[in-house]
Amino acid sequence: MLRWSRPAWAALAATALLTLGGCSLWGGSSAPKPAELGPNVPVLGVRQAWTARIGPLSGMEPTVHVQGDQVLLASAKGEVAAIDARTGGDVWRAQLDTPLATGLGSDGQVSAVVSRNNQLIALQDGKKLWSQPLAAQGYTAPLVAGARVFVLTADRTVSAFDAKTGYPLWSQKRTGEPLILRQSGVLLAVGDTLVAGLSGRLVGFNPDNGAVRWEAPLASPRGTNDIERLVELVGPASRVHDSVCARAFQAAVGCVDAQRGATVWAQPAAGSVGIAGDDSALYGTESNGLVQAWSRADGARGWSSDRLKYRRLTAPLLLGRSIVIGDADGLVHLLSRDDGTPLNRLSTDGSGVAATPVVSGNTLVVVTRGGAVYGFRPD
């Protein structure tokens, strides 16, 4: 059972900070009002191909994981499912007996999720394989790779478990600033290195034993109190070959060369969700709804668009010639990668887009806070 340690209290304090900040920006009579979007002119033809459902996602850090033709997702009340992105039908579905804190991670064989009572739970074909207690809450979906399950928890511990048995393999704890975010962080594989976001740094680990190979800072704590000094990397990150780019919450966007373990560049940026990118550019949504492009090579600012200001945007997805972004009203915006001009606008159930949209094959998948799952395809 979760003890009220400093990191646990700090997670709640940081969450309260975000909630209060959101109220001042998005709610109340003096809050800025989003501009009218105007009529939708579908430059890109997109149709709804199918719909499915999962339980409501409020109260958890939702992520949608793509594994081949499947999308894997979880609800706050413990429903987990693998959905065929080609048809919208279930590959498997199960109900766990505990509320969940994260989405699913998977390698196509074993899937893993973290519960609200600090249990790491592994499944195979919808059947529970094993569970292991964690020392702290997790908000980042586990990474399943190389027959291991890797976990990043709120006390800044990175741990590895055997994917088949759950046997603990290693654990590395990093001290940092006392406040943490109740938000999904950065955890990914880059070649033979496990890369995690710890405070304002990307850290490369040997996945076999947890030894640190390199550290590369993107942002440093500033200010005179714990809130002002809060620095965390938030997901999703963008990886192209050895280039890993990420956002430090309300502080910076930057890129690291994971082969050399060196920071390539970092630029100030005031966003709270992750970024997407290709080999030439990065794209992100700032906290006020500004959509911004940067050069991947050196961080130079490219175009920016204020058409979606104050709409509480998700992190972006790159899809063909477009950037796909969800908002708090349940709208899905397709913008041009070249200059941010609108290409189409899609509607969902109005409960708000819960997670960064994903793509599987030729299907765009969007999940809402109310638990609706939409599959869209080009006309």
BELBELPE-V928509 format. One record per residue. RES is the residue in three letters. SS is DSSP state (2 for helix, 1 for strand, 0 for the rest). D_LAST is the distance of its C-alpha to the last C-alpha in whole Angstrom. Layout:
{{RES/SS/D_LAST} {RES/SS/D_LAST}}
This chain:
{{MET/0/50} {LEU/0/49} {ARG/0/52} {TRP/0/52} {SER/0/53} {ARG/2/52} {PRO/2/49} {ALA/2/48} {TRP/2/49} {ALA/2/48} {ALA/2/44} {LEU/2/45} {ALA/2/46} {ALA/2/43} {THR/2/41} {ALA/2/43} {LEU/2/43} {LEU/2/39} {THR/2/39} {LEU/2/42} {GLY/2/40} {GLY/2/37} {CYS/2/39} {SER/2/41} {LEU/2/37} {TRP/2/35} {GLY/0/37} {GLY/0/40} {SER/0/41} {SER/0/42} {ALA/0/38} {PRO/0/36} {LYS/0/33} {PRO/0/30} {ALA/0/29} {GLU/0/27} {LEU/0/23} {GLY/0/23} {PRO/0/20} {ASN/0/16} {VAL/0/15} {PRO/0/11} {VAL/0/11} {LEU/0/8} {GLY/0/5} {VAL/1/5} {ARG/1/6} {GLN/1/9} {ALA/1/10} {TRP/1/14} {THR/1/17} {ALA/1/20} {ARG/1/23} {ILE/0/26} {GLY/0/29} {PRO/0/30} {LEU/0/30} {SER/0/32} {GLY/0/35} {MET/0/34} {GLU/1/32} {PRO/0/29} {THR/0/27} {VAL/0/24} {HIS/1/25} {VAL/1/22} {GLN/1/24} {GLY/0/22} {ASP/0/20} {GLN/1/21} {VAL/1/21} {LEU/1/25} {LEU/1/26} {ALA/1/29} {SER/0/30} {ALA/0/33} {LYS/0/35} {GLY/0/35} {GLU/1/32} {VAL/1/30} {ALA/1/27} {ALA/1/25} {ILE/1/22} {ASP/1/20} {ALA/0/16} {ARG/0/15} {THR/0/16} {GLY/0/17} {GLY/0/21} {ASP/1/24} {VAL/1/25} {TRP/1/29} {ARG/1/30} {ALA/1/33} {GLN/1/35} {LEU/0/38} {ASP/0/41} {THR/0/40} {PRO/0/38} {LEU/1/36} {ALA/0/36} {THR/1/33} {GLY/0/30} {LEU/0/30} {GLY/1/31} {SER/1/30} {ASP/0/31} {GLY/0/29} {GLN/0/33} {VAL/0/34} {SER/1/33} {ALA/1/35} {VAL/1/35} {VAL/1/38} {SER/1/39} {ARG/0/41} {ASN/0/44} {ASN/0/44} {GLN/1/43} {LEU/1/41} {ILE/1/39} {ALA/1/38} {LEU/1/36} {GLN/1/35} {ASP/0/33} {GLY/0/33} {LYS/1/37} {LYS/1/39} {LEU/1/41} {TRP/1/43} {SER/1/44} {GLN/1/46} {PRO/1/47} {LEU/0/46} {ALA/0/49} {ALA/0/46} {GLN/0/43} {GLY/0/40} {TYR/0/37} {THR/0/35} {ALA/0/33} {PRO/0/35} {LEU/1/34} {VAL/1/35} {ALA/1/35} {GLY/0/38} {ALA/0/39} {ARG/1/40} {VAL/1/39} {PHE/1/39} {VAL/1/40} {LEU/1/40} {THR/0/42} {ALA/0/43} {ASP/0/46} {ARG/0/45} {THR/1/46} {VAL/1/44} {SER/1/44} {ALA/1/44} {PHE/1/44} {ASP/1/44} {ALA/0/40} {LYS/0/42} {THR/0/45} {GLY/0/45} {TYR/0/48} {PRO/1/48} {LEU/1/48} {TRP/1/49} {SER/1/48} {GLN/1/49} {LYS/1/49} {ARG/0/49} {THR/0/51} {GLY/0/49} {GLU/0/49} {PRO/0/50} {LEU/0/47} {ILE/0/44} {LEU/0/40} {ARG/0/39} {GLN/0/35} {SER/0/33} {GLY/0/35} {VAL/0/34} {LEU/1/35} {LEU/1/33} {ALA/1/35} {VAL/1/35} {GLY/0/37} {ASP/0/40} {THR/1/40} {LEU/1/39} {VAL/1/38} {ALA/1/39} {GLY/1/39} {LEU/1/42} {SER/0/43} {GLY/0/42} {ARG/1/42} {LEU/1/40} {VAL/1/43} {GLY/1/42} {PHE/1/44} {ASN/1/45} {PRO/0/43} {ASP/0/46} {ASN/0/49} {GLY/0/47} {ALA/0/49} {VAL/1/48} {ARG/1/47} {TRP/1/46} {GLU/1/45} {ALA/1/44} {PRO/1/44} {LEU/0/41} {ALA/0/43} {SER/0/46} {PRO/0/48} {ARG/0/49} {GLY/0/51} {THR/0/54} {ASN/0/53} {ASP/0/51} {ILE/0/48} {GLU/0/48} {ARG/0/48} {LEU/0/45} {VAL/0/43} {GLU/0/40} {LEU/1/37} {VAL/1/34} {GLY/1/31} {PRO/1/28} {ALA/1/30} {SER/1/28} {ARG/1/29} {VAL/1/29} {HIS/0/32} {ASP/0/35} {SER/1/34} {VAL/1/33} {CYS/1/33} {ALA/1/33} {ARG/1/34} {ALA/1/37} {PHE/0/37} {GLN/0/38} {ALA/0/40} {ALA/1/38} {VAL/1/35} {GLY/1/36} {CYS/1/36} {VAL/1/38} {ASP/1/39} {ALA/0/39} {GLN/0/41} {ARG/0/44} {GLY/0/43} {ALA/1/43} {THR/1/42} {VAL/1/40} {TRP/1/40} {ALA/1/39} {GLN/1/39} {PRO/1/39} {ALA/0/36} {ALA/0/36} {GLY/0/33} {SER/0/33} {VAL/0/30} {GLY/0/29} {ILE/1/27} {ALA/1/25} {GLY/1/25} {ASP/0/25} {ASP/0/27} {SER/0/28} {ALA/1/27} {LEU/1/27} {TYR/1/25} {GLY/1/27} {THR/1/27} {GLU/0/31} {SER/0/33} {ASN/0/32} {GLY/0/29} {LEU/0/29} {VAL/1/26} {GLN/1/28} {ALA/1/27} {TRP/1/30} {SER/1/31} {ARG/0/31} {ALA/0/34} {ASP/0/37} {GLY/0/35} {ALA/0/35} {ARG/1/33} {GLY/1/30} {TRP/1/28} {SER/1/28} {SER/1/26} {ASP/0/28} {ARG/0/25} {LEU/0/25} {LYS/0/29} {TYR/0/30} {ARG/0/27} {ARG/0/28} {LEU/0/25} {THR/0/24} {ALA/0/25} {PRO/0/22} {LEU/1/19} {LEU/1/18} {LEU/1/15} {GLY/0/14} {ARG/0/15} {SER/1/15} {ILE/1/17} {VAL/1/16} {ILE/1/19} {GLY/1/20} {ASP/0/23} {ALA/0/26} {ASP/0/24} {GLY/0/21} {LEU/1/19} {VAL/1/16} {HIS/1/16} {LEU/1/14} {LEU/1/17} {SER/1/17} {ARG/0/20} {ASP/0/22} {ASP/0/23} {GLY/0/21} {THR/0/20} {PRO/1/17} {LEU/1/13} {ASN/1/12} {ARG/1/14} {LEU/1/13} {SER/1/16} {THR/0/18} {ASP/0/21} {GLY/0/23} {SER/0/25} {GLY/0/24} {VAL/1/22} {ALA/0/25} {ALA/0/24} {THR/0/22} {PRO/0/19} {VAL/1/18} {VAL/1/16} {SER/1/16} {GLY/0/15} {ASN/0/11} {THR/1/11} {LEU/1/12} {VAL/1/15} {VAL/1/17} {VAL/1/21} {THR/1/23} {ARG/0/26} {GLY/0/27} {GLY/0/25} {ALA/1/22} {VAL/1/19} {TYR/1/15} {GLY/1/13} {PHE/1/9} {ARG/1/6} {PRO/1/4} {ASP/0/0}}
